[in-house]
Amino acid sequence: MKRYFWGDMCLAVLPNGKFVAGLSDEFGEMAEFSVKRANFEVNVAGGPAVELGGNGFLLKEIAERGDGLLLKYFYRREELWAEVELSHIPGTNVIVQSNRIKNAGKETKKITRFSSASVDHVLYREDRKWYANTEARIHICHSKWQGEGQWRTYKPAELGLYPGSVHKAERAAYKIQSVGSWATGNFYPMTVAEDRESGCVWYLETEGANNWYIKLCAYGGYAESDFSMEASGCDEGNGGWHYDLKPDETYRAQRAFWGVAKGGFEAAAKNLNAFKRADCTVKYPSGGMPLVFNDYMNCVWLDQRPATLFPLIDRAAQAGCEIFCIDGGWCENEHGEGLGDWMPAKAVYRECALEEVAGKIRAKGMIPGIWLELETCTPTAAGAEICGEAVLKRYHNRIGREKWFYNFCRDEVREYLLGKVDALYRMGFRYIKNDYNHSLGIGCTNNYAGDSAAEGMIRSHDAFLNFIEELYRRYPDLRLENCGSGGLRSENKTLRHFLLQSISDQERYENNPSILMGSIAALPPEKAGIWVYPYPAAYGDDKDFLPDRKYMEHMADGKQTAFNLVCGLMGTMYLSGRIDLCDEHNLSLVRQGAVLYKKNRKEIMHSSPVYPTGVHNINEKELCSFGLLTDTKLFLAVWNLRGAGAEGVRIDLKRWVKEESRAVCCFPEREDIKYRFGNGELEMEVLEDGAAFYLEILL
């Protein structure tokens, strides 16, 4: 056995090629031990799964490469080489695993499964079996449209993971999975296993806007019981993936990243967020993310007539916004329909050309931004006919009804859309919100020389990301935001190419604390675009919206506006709402929030999430809190969702602050706020329903 020490992790590689990571103080002094599960598996059509050792892949070479290893394996029967690249991310307890397979034979091999990673010895303790640990927990992130970032915690047995047999052949598995290009539409591709007694956590995440699964596996019965986590984006049993690997050809599986740390669920989130910061291909502004105003959510929705838009532009500038993004409704094709050709809509821009609107935004000191949905088009779009395979097909049929999907593997499509972006760039637009409002289903088959729709989906996504990189090369000052009907395509392979992710399309402001705190466990807070919509116009009220007296009286105390802004201060503030119509008190709150966001946004880029009152689930009526921790400060948000007449608040912060730390309630500025901070505890009198507060605690 060979051991490699990375930070406070120890990676042990056994002679049979299997490997496992643990904390250095545990694994570093252990004698020889077994690893039962292979760290990757391959299936060749017609045969069983090929594992490591024995009659399968044999380890041939270990090479150290900087902060990582390259392990090479050979499977003689099928003449297949496999390479596993393990990269340790300095400053984190994260290992990135990238698997490649090469056909060294003379015949094509049909590969029907190629996993990304398998992590063994999860919930490992020397003193007891994993199933005897009553403090073992599994954390899984559920997701849905307008209900993203919903973490739930389970005992392993609640997922069907428990031993029941004396035979070591026993297996029990629980799987979370996705089929389609909305890869985070049902679950986020990440799981965390925690030993609450010791504080040790094991975590695994995979990436790609394609089919994927993460499987939790309890095996070995009572006899040789163990627990593992496995990830794969290439499996025939999950969306029909297969690949014909030709002689001398190499195929790379989707990446996975995993590790083990001390510190509970927060340690997993901190380590994975630190990795994603290091892995991001986009350079962030040194001063932090600009303050964006977006005119869609609870605002004008799709009504960008000058009479509606211009007062908003003026007020956004007065509020301190730095980017103004026109979101939807502006485009059509030559038939006056839909999207895909990205021509300004004649009915909207009859009085004032789109470039004039961009000029007005610039004249107000803001950067013009615009919404696109680059990957889709209407069936009547000219772009759909620029070549025979301009849109994606499955078994010769175009995918979708109201919208089709562009085939970014085609040069003609890329050049066509580059021309459309170039036209907007020449008008002065320097910010693009790219949306993705439909899923490819099981995939496509006309964008590569094969017949697996699942592999076609992987190729389509890779080609789109290459297109995004081309945009950055052509337009270095262009800023790009990702949206997928909110957070339905927000896995790391996509997000590493974008500055910002619109975390949700949520319209009910009181649901945003749950969504934002759950989402920031999976993506860095500076990448989390949090909608803030003071003076909201409900969906359907976009045309000639005017608040009546009842509405004005309801909003007069500013409580709802303050609640929204407290949310926005916990990530990247993404301002919207009819602020052009709001009263002076609410406008003052918006300005205060904007100033505070700008003051702290640089520090947010170095923060990690903490959960003083636990993860708050959507629709639950309770007091909730969320923090962003840096080396010198704890930014803390507190929201009261318990209802009217609730008692005061006491929050224990001893885990993160020092005895001499001091707290300042920064927002909203209210004379009647009474709070006390001492001995690591915060006490507040928060009696009214829907109150929200933002504090800075100096460590």
VEXRO-558662 format. One line per 3 residues: their letters; for each residue x, y, z of C-alpha. Coordinates in pm, 1 decimal. Each point is the difference from the previous one (the first is absolute). Layout:
A	X,Y,Z  ... $
***
This chain:
MKR	0.0,0.0,0.0  120.1,347.5,-89.9  -115.7,307.5,187.0 $
YFW	-11.5,358.0,-123.5  -66.4,291.1,235.1  -194.9,296.2,-138.4 $
GDM	-89.0,260.5,259.3  -155.8,-191.6,287.5  -112.2,-280.1,-230.9 $
CLA	180.1,-325.5,-63.1  -52.0,-185.2,-328.5  87.1,-368.7,19.1 $
VLP	60.7,-200.1,-320.2  -10.9,-378.5,35.9  206.6,-242.2,-212.8 $
NGK	-314.0,-102.1,-192.1  -47.9,360.9,-112.4  -290.2,89.7,225.4 $
FVA	32.9,317.7,201.1  -175.2,176.7,285.0  34.4,329.0,184.8 $
GLS	-32.3,71.6,367.5  118.9,251.9,253.8  374.7,-14.8,49.3 $
DEF	-15.9,-54.8,375.8  -209.4,-314.1,-57.3  129.9,-149.1,-324.9 $
GEM	361.6,109.6,39.8  74.8,-249.2,275.1  -226.1,-286.5,-106.3 $
AEF	140.3,-339.1,-88.0  -99.8,-164.6,-328.4  -373.6,0.9,-59.6 $
SVK	-232.7,-101.7,-278.9  -200.6,207.8,-244.5  -286.0,-204.8,-136.2 $
RAN	-147.7,229.1,-264.7  173.1,92.5,-323.3  60.3,372.8,-51.0 $
FEV	-137.0,-19.5,-353.8  -185.2,-262.4,-201.1  -27.8,-74.4,-370.8 $
NVA	-257.4,-211.5,-178.7  64.1,-139.6,-346.4  -321.2,-109.7,-174.5 $
GGP	-62.7,-368.0,48.1  223.5,-33.5,304.2  -6.6,62.5,374.5 $
AVE	125.6,314.4,169.7  378.6,19.8,-16.1  146.9,98.0,335.0 $
LGG	351.1,41.4,134.7  231.3,-288.4,86.3  -42.2,-371.9,-57.0 $
NGF	-116.3,-63.6,-356.5  -82.4,365.5,-63.5  206.7,317.6,-26.2 $
LLK	349.4,-40.3,145.4  199.6,294.3,129.8  304.8,55.3,-220.4 $
EIA	137.6,338.7,104.9  -30.4,277.8,258.1  144.6,337.2,-91.5 $
ERG	4.0,303.3,228.9  -103.5,321.8,-174.1  25.6,314.3,209.9 $
DGL	-288.1,-14.7,244.9  -133.4,-324.8,-136.3  45.9,-345.2,-145.0 $
LLK	-44.4,-173.0,-333.6  -87.1,-368.5,31.3  11.4,-221.9,-309.4 $
YFY	-182.7,-334.0,-27.5  -23.6,-267.9,-268.2  -272.4,-258.9,-65.3 $
RRE	156.6,-271.5,-209.7  -313.6,-185.9,-106.6  -156.2,304.2,-172.9 $
ELW	331.2,180.4,-67.3  -112.6,313.9,178.1  219.1,256.2,172.5 $
AEV	-149.5,214.7,274.5  153.9,309.9,151.9  -118.0,159.7,322.2 $
ELS	122.1,351.1,64.9  -35.3,112.1,360.2  60.1,370.2,62.6 $
HIP	9.6,147.1,347.1  -117.4,360.5,21.0  242.3,185.1,232.8 $
GTN	-162.4,150.8,305.2  -295.8,-239.3,-14.9  -88.1,-356.8,86.6 $
VIV	-116.5,-64.3,-356.2  130.5,-249.7,-253.2  -107.3,35.4,-362.5 $
QSN	-23.5,-335.4,-180.0  15.3,-13.8,-378.7  -17.9,-342.6,-169.2 $
RIK	105.1,-85.7,-355.2  -24.0,-326.6,-189.7  191.0,-97.5,-315.0 $
NAG	-57.5,-286.1,-242.2  337.5,-166.5,-61.5  -151.2,-282.5,-206.4 $
KET	-83.9,-36.5,-366.6  -379.2,-17.5,33.1  -257.4,257.7,107.7 $
KKI	-127.3,-50.6,356.2  -351.9,105.7,97.3  31.4,153.4,346.2 $
TRF	-330.8,6.5,187.8  121.7,135.1,332.4  295.0,209.4,111.2 $
SSA	-29.6,138.2,351.4  156.2,323.5,123.2  92.6,-91.5,357.9 $
SVD	-73.8,-231.2,287.4  88.3,101.7,355.0  39.8,-283.7,248.6 $
HVL	23.9,-8.6,380.6  -271.7,265.8,34.2  -118.9,45.3,361.0 $
YRE	311.8,-196.0,95.9  94.2,-39.6,366.5  247.7,-241.8,149.6 $
DRK	-210.6,-54.9,309.9  -336.1,-92.0,-156.6  -181.9,-99.3,-317.3 $
WYA	-164.5,279.8,-193.9  -350.3,-141.5,56.1  52.4,-1.8,377.9 $
NTE	64.1,375.2,-0.2  -325.4,163.0,107.3  142.1,341.2,-96.6 $
ARI	58.7,-88.6,-367.8  -189.4,229.6,-238.0  -34.5,41.7,-376.8 $
HIC	-58.1,348.6,-147.3  -167.3,24.7,-342.2  -90.3,317.5,-190.0 $
HSK	-344.6,-14.3,-163.5  -102.6,247.8,-267.4  -296.9,111.9,-205.2 $
WQG	-101.0,308.8,-192.9  -36.3,285.2,252.3  100.8,-242.3,274.0 $
EGQ	374.6,-50.8,-48.2  264.2,-66.0,264.2  -213.0,-213.8,230.8 $
WRT	228.9,-206.7,221.1  -152.6,-288.7,190.5  174.3,-217.3,257.4 $
YKP	-60.9,-373.6,38.9  116.6,-285.3,212.5  149.5,-265.7,-231.4 $
AEL	-272.6,-248.8,92.3  -265.5,250.2,-113.0  146.8,-35.6,-350.3 $
GLY	-5.2,-380.7,18.9  369.9,-19.6,87.8  42.6,-254.7,275.7 $
PGS	141.2,-352.3,30.7  -233.0,-293.8,29.7  204.1,-301.6,-99.3 $
VHK	296.2,-193.0,135.0  120.5,-50.4,-358.4  265.4,237.1,-130.8 $
AER	-167.9,-3.5,-343.7  -284.5,217.3,134.1  -50.2,336.6,-171.9 $
AAY	-231.8,293.4,71.1  1.4,317.9,-207.0  -172.2,337.5,-15.5 $
KIQ	36.6,214.0,-309.7  -61.5,364.5,-83.7  6.5,67.3,-371.9 $
SVG	-88.5,226.6,-288.3  -92.2,-67.2,-362.1  14.0,297.1,-234.7 $
SWA	192.1,324.5,-37.0  -172.9,165.2,297.9  258.3,-175.4,213.2 $
TGN	-100.9,166.0,327.0  -374.6,-9.5,-56.4  -70.8,-273.6,255.8 $
FYP	318.1,-32.7,203.9  330.4,177.5,20.2  271.1,-256.1,-98.4 $
MTV	158.6,-6.3,344.3  -39.3,-197.4,317.6  150.6,32.6,346.8 $
AED	32.0,-276.2,258.8  58.9,120.2,354.4  98.7,-159.2,328.8 $
RES	-158.3,251.2,235.4  180.5,-144.4,299.4  351.8,52.9,-137.3 $
GCV	-81.9,286.6,-240.8  159.6,-189.4,-287.6  -159.6,40.5,-345.0 $
WYL	46.4,-174.7,-334.0  -123.3,174.5,-314.7  -32.5,-81.0,-368.1 $
ETE	-113.5,212.5,-293.0  -6.6,-48.2,-375.2  -60.1,243.1,-284.9 $
GAN	-142.9,38.2,-349.3  -334.5,114.0,-146.0  -78.0,-359.4,-89.3 $
NWY	-129.8,-321.8,151.3  167.9,-81.9,330.6  -48.2,-196.7,318.2 $
IKL	151.6,-19.5,345.5  -48.0,-332.0,171.9  35.4,-66.7,371.9 $
CAY	83.6,-363.3,58.0  2.9,-211.0,317.1  153.3,-337.5,-64.3 $
GGY	158.7,-300.6,167.7  -288.7,-73.1,236.7  97.8,-42.3,362.7 $
AES	307.8,-195.7,-102.9  206.8,261.1,-186.7  -223.5,303.6,19.4 $
DFS	113.3,318.1,-173.0  -152.7,314.5,-148.5  90.3,174.3,-326.8 $
MEA	-109.2,284.1,-229.2  22.7,-31.1,-377.9  -51.4,254.1,-279.9 $
SGC	-43.5,-47.2,-373.7  -113.9,200.1,-301.2  52.3,-283.8,-247.1 $
DEG	-226.1,-297.4,61.9  -236.6,-188.4,-228.0  -236.5,-57.0,290.4 $
NGG	-39.8,374.0,54.8  -122.4,155.2,-323.2  138.2,-255.2,-244.6 $
WHY	362.9,116.6,-27.0  243.2,-211.2,-202.0  305.1,70.3,-209.9 $
DLK	176.5,-184.4,-282.3  367.3,35.9,93.8  205.5,-44.0,-313.8 $
PDE	355.5,-139.3,-11.3  253.1,246.8,143.1  -281.4,234.7,109.3 $
TYR	-23.0,151.4,350.5  -318.1,100.6,184.0  -18.1,218.9,311.3 $
AQR	-275.4,-45.9,259.8  -167.1,294.1,170.2  204.9,133.2,290.8 $
AFW	-81.8,-60.9,364.7  139.5,163.1,312.6  1.3,-142.1,346.7 $
GVA	170.4,7.3,337.2  -22.2,-34.6,374.3  27.6,266.6,270.5 $
KGG	-80.1,87.0,360.0  -265.1,258.6,77.5  -335.5,-145.3,-102.1 $
FEA	-217.5,107.8,-291.7  151.8,349.4,-2.4  348.0,-145.5,-56.4 $
AAK	-125.5,-180.4,-310.2  -155.3,319.9,-136.4  311.4,204.8,81.0 $
NLN	237.9,-243.1,-169.0  -210.4,-47.3,-313.0  -59.1,374.3,-34.5 $
AFK	372.4,66.4,34.6  64.2,-253.9,-275.0  -258.1,163.0,-228.4 $
RAD	162.3,338.9,48.5  335.5,-145.0,-101.2  -158.3,-190.5,-289.5 $
CTV	-187.7,296.7,-149.0  121.3,91.9,-350.4  -132.9,358.2,26.2 $
KYP	194.3,274.6,173.4  -212.5,188.5,250.4  17.5,378.6,34.4 $
SGG	248.4,73.6,279.1  -255.0,213.2,182.5  -276.9,-259.2,-12.2 $
MPL	-307.8,-55.1,-213.7  -172.4,311.8,-138.8  -348.2,84.8,120.8 $
VFN	-242.3,-104.1,-276.2  -352.9,126.0,-54.7  -208.2,-247.8,-200.1 $
DYM	-340.9,114.1,-126.5  -172.8,-341.1,-3.8  -86.6,-159.9,332.1 $
NCV	-294.1,167.1,177.6  75.7,302.2,-213.7  -106.2,73.1,-361.3 $
WLD	24.0,-369.2,-88.5  18.6,21.0,-382.7  -121.5,355.0,-54.6 $
QRP	296.9,207.1,-118.8  -185.6,291.3,-157.1  195.7,324.5,46.9 $
ATL	-274.9,149.5,215.4  43.6,-292.3,239.6  373.5,-52.6,-29.5 $
FPL	142.7,352.2,17.3  -126.5,89.7,350.6  146.5,-328.3,125.4 $
IDR	337.5,79.6,-156.0  -1.0,339.3,171.9  -95.3,-145.3,338.7 $
AAQ	245.8,-290.7,-24.3  280.3,249.5,-52.2  -121.7,205.3,297.6 $
AGC	-3.4,-315.4,211.3  367.2,-64.7,-77.8  -26.0,-280.8,-256.1 $
EIF	297.4,-60.8,-228.5  -158.7,-221.8,-265.4  -352.0,22.0,-145.9 $
CID	-114.6,-322.0,-168.3  -294.2,-11.9,-243.7  -148.1,-343.0,66.7 $
GGW	-220.3,-154.9,-269.5  -268.2,141.0,-225.6  236.3,198.4,-220.2 $
CEN	61.3,-249.6,-281.1  -168.7,-160.1,-299.4  80.9,-153.8,-338.6 $
EHG	-93.0,126.3,-345.1  -351.7,-139.8,45.8  -46.0,202.0,318.4 $
EGL	10.5,-315.2,209.4  209.3,-139.3,278.0  372.7,-30.7,47.2 $
GDW	303.5,-137.8,-177.8  81.4,279.6,-245.2  28.6,271.2,265.9 $
MPA	-151.0,293.2,-187.0  -150.7,287.8,202.6  -379.9,-31.7,9.8 $
KAV	-154.7,261.8,-226.9  -304.0,52.8,222.3  219.1,73.3,303.9 $
YRE	276.2,202.6,-163.6  -204.5,203.2,-248.0  42.0,325.9,193.6 $
CAL	355.3,-56.1,118.8  260.9,-236.1,-147.7  164.3,-260.5,220.9 $
EEV	340.0,166.4,-39.5  -155.6,325.3,124.7  -116.6,-181.2,312.9 $
AGK	354.3,-130.1,49.7  122.5,357.4,-39.6  -242.3,126.0,264.3 $
IRA	122.7,-268.3,242.1  361.0,104.5,-62.8  -90.1,367.3,39.3 $
KGM	-125.9,-83.8,349.0  338.9,-149.4,89.3  -105.9,-365.2,-27.9 $
IPG	110.1,-287.9,-223.3  -272.4,-120.9,-240.1  -99.6,-363.5,33.7 $
IWL	-240.6,-219.5,-192.9  -172.2,-337.7,28.1  67.3,-274.2,-255.7 $
ELE	-88.9,-366.1,-27.3  282.3,-91.0,-233.7  -57.8,-373.4,-19.5 $
TCT	-360.4,4.3,-120.9  -205.9,141.4,-284.7  -358.0,-4.2,-122.6 $
PTA	-80.3,-228.0,-296.5  -43.6,310.9,-218.2  344.8,141.3,79.9 $
AGA	227.9,53.2,-299.7  284.7,-149.2,201.6  -176.8,-335.5,5.7 $
EIC	49.9,-30.6,-377.2  356.8,124.6,-48.8  113.5,-358.3,-57.3 $
GEA	-154.7,-345.7,-2.8  98.5,-82.1,358.7  -35.3,345.5,155.3 $
VLK	-223.3,-128.8,279.7  33.8,-307.5,214.4  -186.7,-315.1,-93.0 $
RYH	-64.6,-335.8,155.1  -41.3,-284.1,-245.6  -44.4,249.3,-288.6 $
NRI	-273.8,200.6,176.7  49.8,352.6,130.3  -21.7,17.4,378.7 $
GRE	-274.4,219.5,146.4  -320.6,162.0,-121.6  -13.2,368.7,91.7 $
KWF	378.9,20.7,3.1  281.9,-187.5,-168.0  360.7,-25.8,112.8 $
YNF	291.4,138.3,-199.2  277.9,-244.4,-91.8  317.6,168.0,125.6 $
CRD	211.8,-275.0,-154.8  -63.7,167.8,-336.1  228.5,284.1,-113.1 $
EVR	-291.0,168.8,-179.8  -202.7,23.1,321.1  285.3,135.8,207.3 $
EYL	84.8,264.6,-259.5  -366.3,98.5,-35.2  -39.3,54.3,373.6 $
LGK	337.7,169.2,35.1  -129.6,249.8,-254.0  -309.8,62.2,212.0 $
VDA	206.9,54.8,314.4  236.4,223.8,-194.7  -290.2,219.8,-109.6 $
LYR	-108.9,44.3,362.1  357.3,65.4,107.8  30.7,277.3,-260.0 $
MGF	-318.4,153.4,142.5  181.6,24.3,333.4  -122.9,-306.1,189.2 $
RYI	268.2,-142.7,227.2  -209.1,-231.7,218.2  -193.5,-305.5,-116.3 $
KND	-241.1,-202.9,206.9  -17.5,-334.6,-179.8  -309.2,-201.7,81.8 $
YNH	-82.9,-366.8,-60.3  -371.8,-70.3,31.8  -40.5,-353.8,-137.5 $
SLG	170.2,-336.5,43.8  131.4,-221.5,-280.0  -171.9,-304.2,145.5 $
IGC	219.1,-305.7,-46.7  220.3,183.7,-251.5  77.2,25.1,-370.5 $
TNN	163.1,-210.4,-272.2  85.5,228.3,-292.9  301.7,182.3,142.1 $
YAG	256.3,-282.8,1.9  69.4,-323.1,-183.0  -185.3,-226.2,240.1 $
DSA	-350.1,-100.7,104.1  -6.5,63.1,377.1  -230.6,291.3,77.2 $
AEG	162.3,32.7,341.5  345.9,40.2,-151.9  -143.9,250.3,-247.6 $
MIR	-121.9,207.6,295.2  351.7,4.0,148.5  141.3,111.1,-337.7 $
SHD	-262.9,272.2,-30.0  81.9,144.4,341.9  374.9,-11.9,-62.2 $
AFL	-45.1,180.0,-332.7  -210.5,270.4,165.2  262.0,57.1,271.2 $
NFI	266.1,29.2,-271.5  -219.7,266.2,-158.8  -13.1,188.4,331.3 $
EEL	379.0,-9.7,19.1  13.5,140.6,-352.6  -218.7,290.8,112.7 $
YRR	248.2,80.1,277.2  290.0,-11.5,-244.1  -171.8,234.6,-244.7 $
YPD	-144.4,234.1,260.8  223.9,6.5,310.6  -219.0,259.0,174.6 $
LRL	-319.5,-202.1,-43.4  -165.4,-128.3,319.4  -215.1,-313.0,-18.8 $
ENC	-271.1,-124.4,235.6  -147.7,-350.3,-3.0  -367.1,-75.8,53.6 $
GSG	-194.1,-318.2,-60.3  -359.2,91.3,81.5  162.4,103.9,324.3 $
GLR	235.7,-264.3,136.6  -90.6,-303.4,-212.4  336.9,-13.7,-178.5 $
SEN	246.3,116.3,262.0  255.3,-279.7,39.7  369.6,86.9,9.8 $
KTL	96.2,-89.8,-357.4  -234.7,273.3,-119.0  55.4,249.4,280.1 $
RHF	379.5,0.9,-21.2  -46.9,192.4,-328.1  -233.3,268.8,141.0 $
LLQ	31.5,287.9,245.7  -346.2,-36.5,145.7  -282.3,-249.4,42.6 $
SIS	-361.0,108.4,39.9  -73.2,-241.0,283.1  -378.6,-7.2,-42.1 $
DQE	-305.8,142.7,-173.2  -168.5,23.3,341.0  -267.5,274.1,9.8 $
RYE	-98.3,-23.1,369.4  265.6,194.1,187.6  -54.3,-189.8,326.4 $
NNP	123.6,-320.1,-169.4  335.4,148.9,-97.7  186.4,-59.0,331.3 $
SIL	-47.6,-374.3,-37.3  105.3,-1.9,-365.9  304.1,221.6,41.2 $
MGS	146.8,-173.7,304.9  -48.3,-341.6,-156.5  145.2,109.6,-333.3 $
IAA	309.7,155.9,157.3  90.9,-340.0,140.4  52.8,-101.3,-363.9 $
LPP	141.8,315.0,-162.6  211.1,289.3,130.3  -206.3,292.7,132.7 $
EKA	149.6,248.9,-248.1  -139.7,-217.4,-279.0  -349.6,-17.7,154.5 $
GIW	-222.4,263.3,-162.4  -274.9,67.7,254.6  -312.9,175.7,-128.0 $
VYP	-94.2,305.6,204.1  -332.1,155.7,-101.1  -128.0,293.7,204.7 $
YPA	-344.0,117.9,-112.2  -75.9,-320.1,-192.1  -241.6,-12.7,-290.9 $
AYG	-157.3,-344.0,-2.9  11.7,-210.1,-315.7  -274.6,121.0,-231.3 $
DDK	12.2,355.7,136.3  272.5,112.9,-237.4  -217.7,216.1,-225.5 $
DFL	-60.2,346.8,144.9  66.2,-111.6,357.2  -79.6,273.7,252.5 $
PDR	-3.7,-67.8,374.9  -330.1,104.2,160.8  -43.4,145.8,348.8 $
KYM	-44.1,-339.6,162.6  324.3,-120.6,-158.2  186.1,314.4,107.2 $
EHM	-125.3,-30.9,358.6  103.8,-364.0,11.8  352.2,88.1,-113.7 $
ADG	37.0,321.7,199.0  186.7,-148.9,299.2  276.4,-129.9,-228.1 $
KQT	4.9,-339.5,170.0  -40.1,-196.6,-322.9  266.7,208.9,-173.4 $
AFN	241.1,-55.2,289.1  -66.3,-375.4,-5.7  86.1,-10.1,-371.2 $
LVC	317.5,202.0,41.2  124.3,-212.2,290.7  -24.5,-298.4,-236.0 $
GLM	198.6,183.1,-268.0  277.0,87.0,245.2  77.0,-372.1,48.4 $
GTM	135.7,-59.8,-349.7  -9.1,211.9,-314.1  -286.2,249.2,12.0 $
YLS	-216.8,-17.3,-314.0  -240.8,291.5,20.2  -342.5,17.3,-163.4 $
GRI	-354.0,111.7,91.2  -183.9,320.9,-86.2  240.3,226.2,183.9 $
DLC	-99.4,278.7,-240.2  -337.7,13.9,178.9  103.4,-47.5,360.4 $
DEH	-21.9,262.8,273.2  298.0,184.1,149.1  27.7,-223.7,306.0 $
NLS	25.8,-317.2,-207.2  235.0,165.5,-247.6  220.5,103.4,290.9 $
LVR	14.8,-364.9,114.0  97.9,-108.4,-351.6  281.6,255.3,-5.8 $
QGA	120.8,-105.8,345.2  2.0,-363.6,-108.5  189.4,83.6,-319.3 $
VLY	267.0,191.1,192.0  38.8,-284.2,250.1  22.6,-260.3,-276.8 $
KKN	276.1,195.4,-174.8  185.6,43.4,328.8  9.8,-373.5,74.7 $
RKE	-1.4,-171.6,-341.8  378.3,-33.1,-19.4  6.6,-186.5,331.4 $
IMH	-288.3,-222.5,-110.3  233.4,-138.3,-267.5  208.1,-156.7,279.6 $
SSP	-280.8,-121.5,224.7  -153.2,-337.4,73.4  -354.8,-83.9,115.4 $
VYP	-99.3,-76.2,359.1  -338.4,-105.3,136.6  -51.5,114.1,361.3 $
TGV	-361.9,-119.3,12.6  38.6,-279.1,-255.5  -111.4,-14.9,-361.1 $
HNI	-343.5,156.8,-39.8  -247.2,-194.3,-213.7  -241.9,180.6,-227.0 $
NEK	-352.7,64.3,140.1  103.0,-69.5,360.3  -115.3,261.3,250.5 $
ELC	302.8,61.4,218.2  274.9,241.7,79.9  297.3,-58.7,-227.4 $
SFG	350.6,138.6,-33.9  289.1,-28.7,-239.3  357.2,122.9,12.6 $
LLT	295.0,64.3,-227.4  324.6,-46.1,190.0  335.8,158.8,-85.9 $
DTK	324.9,13.3,196.7  -105.0,325.7,164.6  -380.6,21.5,-15.4 $
LFL	-323.1,-190.1,18.2  -271.8,152.1,-217.9  -325.3,-121.6,152.9 $
AVW	-357.7,16.5,-128.0  -298.9,-68.6,225.9  -355.9,-42.5,-130.5 $
NLR	-312.1,-51.0,210.3  -246.2,-226.5,-180.9  -166.5,-131.1,316.1 $
GAG	-296.0,234.8,-15.8  -127.1,288.6,207.7  50.1,1.3,374.4 $
AEG	312.4,-214.8,-6.4  238.5,24.7,291.9  345.7,156.0,-21.6 $
VRI	295.8,-160.2,-168.2  302.0,-171.7,150.9  260.6,-137.9,-239.4 $
DLK	310.0,-184.3,117.5  302.9,108.1,-207.0  278.6,-139.0,219.0 $
RWV	125.1,-232.1,-274.7  102.6,292.8,-220.3  68.1,302.8,219.6 $
KEE	231.4,86.5,286.5  -88.4,111.5,349.5  121.5,351.2,-77.9 $
SRA	-183.1,22.2,-334.8  -245.9,285.8,-40.1  -315.7,28.1,-207.0 $
VCC	-152.8,288.8,-192.7  -351.4,-10.9,-146.0  56.9,172.7,-334.3 $
FPE	-334.6,-32.3,-174.9  -271.8,113.6,11.3  78.1,316.0,193.2 $
RED	-274.4,-4.2,262.4  5.0,173.8,335.3  -226.1,-260.4,158.7 $
IKY	233.1,-295.4,-66.1  112.9,-141.8,333.1  276.6,-256.7,4.3 $
RFG	275.3,-124.1,226.0  312.7,-190.6,-93.1  230.3,-161.9,252.5 $
NGE	170.2,-329.6,79.0  -58.2,-111.3,-356.8  -378.9,37.0,16.4 $
LEM	-225.5,242.2,-184.6  -329.0,105.1,157.6  -250.9,208.2,-195.1 $
EVL	-355.1,114.2,51.5  -165.3,-95.6,-324.9  -372.6,-9.9,57.8 $
EDG	-159.3,93.2,-330.6  -57.8,-256.6,-270.7  229.3,35.5,-301.6 $
AAF	270.0,208.1,169.8  353.1,-38.7,-132.6  336.0,129.1,123.7 $
YLE	357.4,4.0,-125.8  288.7,12.3,244.3  376.5,12.2,-21.9 $
ILL	189.6,-176.7,275.9  363.9,103.5,23.4  208.6,-299.3,105.8 $
***
